[in-house]
């Protein structure tokens, strides 16, 4: 039922927007490249005869409800099309285009549905620009309010509220975008794994059991800028030295946990010149785990270490909370359904957790069933211009996705 050539052609076409000469793409949320890709997607939605809705914060909905019962909760599929800087073509965008192909194929086949189907392109899933991930899905689930839109800013000092407003959206009416709890029947998402497990197992499709959550914060370390030659070692308050201890310790603490990971994604020192002891350092910390208790322990251990270190190395500091999410278990119903539909197609699957966060994690209170499919990415590489897939795997996963959507829509 899936049209492989159309699916691949549409995917390749949307990949032009933000494409880099050396490979990969940069398509930051609410950028010119994002606008171009969104307009391409909107045109495809309308050309295929779906109803179009764009909410006040930029989430795009394609709705197929021909012959459906109007009072039934919708079955949803989705992902995102924004990217990290110097990222790959497949992260997020593959899921949106697979969802569009699934809806188009179902419509073409004239399959009778009880429930409407929605394709959702969530805005600003990547944290690259505003240091907070899954913004669109957080908003519709009531997890991110208007005040935070003003507080979250990019490196140029532009707030998320300003960026949305300049994009022609109406973030001041954010509340109109929030969906009621249990207002959706189900939600499915197809994504690249962003890790090596499937490829190393030789399996084309993974069924996701749960999603790790991040706790993210920025640490601003205040030392004292001094002359690098004239200031004795025992009289310094070196902010960058303190930062190095924190980076190493975050790595060590995470290794002591079973499933946790810790990343310091950036370190900026001021004044940032060769002959001055750094007086300030700024670190971006990303802690993740699929186990809630372990994640909270790691967070507390690292904060306690920083407090003790500040006394030892004589610096002051502040911690700015960026986001704090909870790991989620995905629906047993969705896991079983996706596994069963794969088996019917003769496609072998592996059930595995997701170490990366996804929009699906914010849909668990909106939808009774939430599930995800993964396909391998070559070398386990993602968030990198070298990100690549075997498109046959995407085709197999989209077949499973389509059949699962049909099944869910008739429950």
N, C-alpha and C positions, 0 to 999 in steps of 0.2 A: 504493500500500500504506500510506503514511503517512496518518494521520488528522489533517488540518490543524486542524480545530476542537478536537479533544481536546488536541493539542499546545499550541495557543495558550491554551486554557482552563487547562490545568495550569500553564503558565508564568505566566500572570496570577495564578493562585491562590497560588503560592509567593512571588510578588513582593509580597504583602501584608505579609510578615514583615520588619519593619524599615523599611517604607515611611515616607517623610517627607512632611509636609503640603505642602511646596513642591515636591515631586517628588523622584525618586531614592530611595535608601535608605542606611541605615547598619546593617550586619549584621556586626559584628566577630566574629572567631573566638572560640568558647566564651562568647558572650554569651547573654542571654535570647532575643534575636531569632534568633541562630544555632540555638539549641535548638528554637525553634518551627518554623523552616524545616526542620531535620533531621527532626523528628517528622512533619511533613507528608510529606516525601520517604519516610520509612520506611513510613508508612501506605500510600502509593501503591505502593511496592514489594510490600508484602504483599497488598494488594488485587488486584494484577495477577498474583498467584500465583508470584512469584519467591522464591527462597531468599534469606534475609537474613543477612548477617554484618557485625558491627561489631568492628573489631580494638581492641586495648588503647589506642590513641592517638586513636581516633575516626574513622578512615576507614570509610566505609560501602560495602558491597559488595552488589549485587543480582546473583544468579546464575541463569542460565537454562541448564539442562543436560539438558532432557528429550530422551531418545533419543540423547544424545551418547555417544561412547566415553570411558569414565571415565579412561583413562590419557593422554588428549590434553591438550596445553597449551591454556589458555584464550585467547580473543580478547577484548580489553578495550577499553572506551570510557569516557571520564570527563572530569571537570573539578572545579570547586569551587563552593560556594554562599556562602562568606563574602565580605564586601565591604570596600572602603576606607570611611572616614568620608565621608558626603555623596557617595556613589558612585552608579553607575547600576544598572539592573536586569539588564543583559545580561552583564556581565563574569563569566565562569565559570558562572553559573547556566544560561545558554542551553545550554552544552555538556552539563550534567548532564541537563536536561530533554529535549534532543534525543536523548541516549543512551537515556533511559528510553523515549521514544516509539519509537525504533528497535527496542529489545528487545521492546516490547509488540506492535508491528506484526508482527515476525517470528514471535512466539509465536502471535498470532491467525491468521496465514496458514498455520500448521502446516508451515513450511518445515523440512525435515530437515537437521540440522546434524551435522557430525562432531565439532567442537570446542565446548566450553561457551562461552557469552558472559557476560562480567562487565561490569557497570556499576560504576564506582568514583567515589564522591564523596570527594575528598581533603580532609582537614581543613586549616584554616589556611594557605591558599595565599597570601593577601595578607600583606605584611610590615608592614602598618600598626600592628598591636598589638605584635608582638615583634621588629620590625626585621629579621626574616629571612623570606624568602618560601618557598613550596612546601614547607612543613614536613611535611605528611602523606606526600607522594611521596618526600621526602628520607629519611624514616624507613624506609619499606618497601624502599627501595633501599640501605639501610645507610650513608647519607651523613650522618646526624645521630644522635648517640648520647645516652645517658642524661645524661651530664654537661652537655651543652648545654641540655637541658631545664631544668636548675637555673640555668644562667647567663643564659639569655634572659629578660628581664623587660620588662613594660610600663611605662608612665609612672607607674603607681601602685605600682611595685615588686613586683607579683605575677609570680612566675616562670611560665614555660610549664608546668613540672611541676605547680605549684599549681593553675593554671587547668584543666589536664586532670583533676586529681584532684577538684576541686570540681565538675567536669562529670560525675562518675560514672565516669570512665575509670580505667585502671590503667597509668599511664605507667612505673611501676617494672618492669613486664613488657614493656617496649618491644621487647626482642629477639625476642619471639614474633610481632611484627608484621613483622619483616624477611623479605622474600621472597628465595629463592635466585636467583642469576644465571641468566639464560636459562630461568626457570621459566614465563614467559609467551610465547605464540606471537607476539602483536602487540598494539599499543595505538594507538588513534586518538582524537583530541580535536578537537571543533568549538568555535570561539571567535570573538568579534568581533575585527576586525583591531586596533583601538585606534590606528589611524593613518589617513591620508587616501588611500592609494594606490589601493585598490579603487574607492572612490567616484569619485575623479577619473578613473579609467580606464573607468568605466561598466560594471564587471564585478561580477557577483553573488557569485562564489565564488573564493576564492584557495586555492591549494595551497602549503603552507609548505615551503620548502627547508631552512631551518635556524633556530636560535633563538639570539639574543644572550644573553649571560650577564652578570650583575652582579658587580662587586666592591664591597662596601659596608663602610664603616667610619665610626666616630664619632671626631672630633678634639676633644679637650678642651684648650683653650688657657689657660694660666695666666699672666696678667699681674699687674698690681698695681692695686688699687682706691685711687683718690686723689681729692681734692677737685677738682671740675671748674674751679673758678675760681683756686685757689691753686697749682695744679701747672703749672709751665711746660711748653710743648709738647715741649721737648727732654729733659725729665726723666720722661716718661711711659712706661709699659708697658701700652698699651691693647690689651686682648685682642680687643675688637670690631673695632678697626682692622686687626689682624692677620687676623681672620676675613674681613674684606672683601677683602683682597688674595688670600686663598686662594680665595674664591668667584669672583672675576673671573678668576683664573689657571686654575682648573679649566675654566671656560667656554672660555677661549682655547686651552688645550691640546687640548681635545676637538675644537674647530673645525679644528685642524691635522691631524686624522686623517680618514681617508676615511669610516668608518662608525661612529665612536665617538660616544657622548653622555656628558655629565657633568651631574649635578644635585646641588645642595646643597639638600636638601629641608626642612631646618630650621636655624635659627640662634637659640640662646638665650644671652642675655647676663646676667651677674650683676654687681652686685646689681640691675641693671635699673631704675635710677632716673635722673632727668634730670640731677642735679647731681653724679654720681659717675662718674669714669673707669671703664669696665668692667674688673673684675679677672679675670673668667673668661668664656669663650665656648665654646659647644658646637655643633659642626656635624655634620650627618648627610650623608655623601657617598655618592652612588650613581654608579658608573662602569659603562658597558655597551658592548659591541661584539660583533659576530658573528665577528670575527677575533681569535683567541686571542692572537697575538703583539702585535697593536695594543693590545689591552686591557691586557696586561702592561706594555707600554711606557708607556701613559698612567698607569697606577698608579704606576710607578716615577718617572716625571717629576714627578708631583704631590707625591709624598713627598719627593723631593730638593728641590723648591722650598720646601716647608714647613720642611725642615731649614735651608736657607740663610736663609730669612726670619726664623727664630727668633733667629739671631745678629744680624741687622740690626735687628730691632725689639725685641730683648731680652725674649723670652718663652720659657717652657718649655711643653712640650706632651706629650700622650700620644695614641696612636692605638689605639682598641679595634676589633679586627676583628669584623665582624658576619657576613659571609658572603663566600665566594669561589668562584664557580661557573665552569665552563668552557663556552664556546659549543659547541653541538652541531649536526652535520649530520643531518638526518632521512634515513630509509631511502629509497633509490632505488626499492625495491620498492613501498613505500607511496605515494611520490610518483606513480609510474607508474600504480598501481592506481587511486588517487583521480582522476587525470586521465582515465583510460580510462572509469571508471564515469560521470564527468561527461559525457564525449563521447557515451556511449550514450544519455544522457538529453537530449542536445541542449543542455547547459548549458556555456557558455563559461567558462573559468577562466584565471587568471593565476598563475604560479608566482612566489613572493616570499618573502623572509626575514621573520622576526619580530624586531622590535626589543625586544619585551617578553618576559619570561621566562614559562614555563608549566610545569605539572606534567610535560608530555611530555618535557622535557629530562632528567628524572631516571629515565626508563624505558628508556633506550637500552641499558643492560646487563642489564635484566630481560627485554626483549622483542626478538625478532629483527627485527621491523619496527615502526617508530614513525612515525606520520604525523599531520598536522594540516590542518584546513580552516579558512579564515577567511571571514567575511562582512563587508561594509562596515558601519561605524558612521557615522551621518550627521554630516558635518563633520569626521570623523576624531576625534570627541570621546569620551574615555573617562575613567574615574576622576573622574566629574563627574555631577551630577544631570541634566545635559542630554544624557547618553548616550542614543542612540536608534538604532533599526534599522528597516528595512523587513522585516516578518515574512515576506514572500514569499521573500526571500533566505534566511532561516533554513529555510524549508520546502524550498527547492531543495538546500541543503547537507545537510539531514537525509536527503533521498532518496539523495544520493550516499553519505553515511555508512552508511545502512542496507544498500545494495547492496554496499558494500565489506566490511562486517562479514560478510555472507552468504558472499561470495567467500573471505574469509580463513578463515572457520570451516570451510570445506570443502577447504582446502589440505591 
